[in-house]
């Protein structure tokens, strides 16, 4: 969806590959790209998570 718009813009402005990877991952996962303060504000305004959930392993019971 965004690829047809995003790719030519990135090539035109010579954005480095690390940044394009971060943008692509954020778009694909529907997450916000920015610093923690920005993410906190977006979470507060939308009531939705803006960062990936922590993946914790279940505790092993002995």
N, C-alpha and C positions, 0 to 999 in steps of 0.2 A: 504494500500500500504506500508506504513512505519512500520506498526505495527509488521509485522513478523521480521523486522530487529531491530527496536527500543526496543521492549519489552525485548528480551533476553539480550541486552546490558545494559539496565537499571537495570535489576535484577542482572546481573553479577557484576556490579559496585556499587550496593546499593545506587542508587540515591533516594533522599527523594521524597515523594509523591507530595509535593507542587511544586517542580521543574518539575516533570513529567507532572503534570496538566498544568503548564505554557507552556511546550513544546507541549503538545497535542493540547491545544487551539490555539497556534500560527500556528501549522501545519494545523489544520482544517480550520482556517480562512485565511490561506496563508499570514500571517503577519510575520514580522521580530522580532526575540527575541534578545534583547540586550539593551544597554543604549541609551539615546537620541542622543548622538554624533554618534554612530554607525548607528542608524536609519536615521539620517540626511544625512550621507554619502551615504547610500544605496539609499535613495530617490533621491539624487542629481545624482547619477550614472545611476539609472534605469529610473528616471522620473515617478516612480510609488509610490503610498502611501504605507507606511510601518506600519502605526498605524490604529486602528479602527477609522472610521469617527465619529465625535461628533453627537450624536443624540439629536437634539433640537426639542422641541415642537413648533409648529407654534404659533405665537402671537395671542392672543384672541382680536378680534376687538370689540369695544363697540359701 
